[in-house]
């Protein structure tokens, strides 16, 4: 079993998102053979991209909430 965690910027430059996704896929591909768990707070940007790619790779997610009011303080209404 492999557990992978990523944190990154909330605003990803659209011109770089494909390269970032490719890099993350390469890391996840090395981990998915033994079972993959991704740790993420599901924030907009890099964290959400990572979570999507973990699911795409057939892995499972564990969500980490940094504080009890994280959503109210850090997440935009949309």
N, C-alpha and C positions, 0 to 999 in steps of 0.2 A: 504494500500500500504506500502511496505517496501523497503527501500533503504539501500543497503549494499555496503561498500567500503573496499577494501583490498589492502595493499601494502606489498611487501616482497622482498626476494632476487631474483636476476636475474638468479642465478645458483642454481638449486635445486639438491640435492644429489639424484640420481636415486633410491637408496635404500629407500628413504624416501618419494618419490613422491606419492605413493599409500596411505600412511597414511595421508599425507597432503590433498590429494584429498578427502579422507573419512571424515576428519574433516570439510573441507569446505562444502561438501555435507550436513553434519548434520546441519550446520548453515543455509545453504540456504533452507533446507527442512522446517525449522521453519518459514521462511519468505515467502515462495512461495505461501502459501494458499491465502494471501491477495493481490497478485500481487507483483512481484519482479523486482526491478531495481538494476543493479550492476554498480558501478562506478569504472573505471579502466583506466590506461594510456596505457594498452595493452603491457607493456614491456615484454620482454622475461622472462620466469620463473614463479614466483608466480602470477604475474598480469595476464599473458596469461592463466594460468591454471584456475584461478578464473573466467575469462571471459568465457572460454569454459564451465565451470560448471554452470554458470548463464544461458547460453543458453540451456544447457542440462536440466535444471530445468524448462524451459519454460519462463524464465525471459527476460528482455530486457537490453541492455547495453547503458550507457552514457559514452563516452570517454572523458577523461580529458587530455589535452596536457599541460604539465608543463611549457613549454616555446615555443616561435614561432620557434625555431631551434632545438627542442628536438630530432626529428628524425635524423637530420644530425649529432648531437653531441653524441647521446646515443645509437642509434640502429645500430646493425651490418648490413652490406649489405645484408645478407641472410634473 
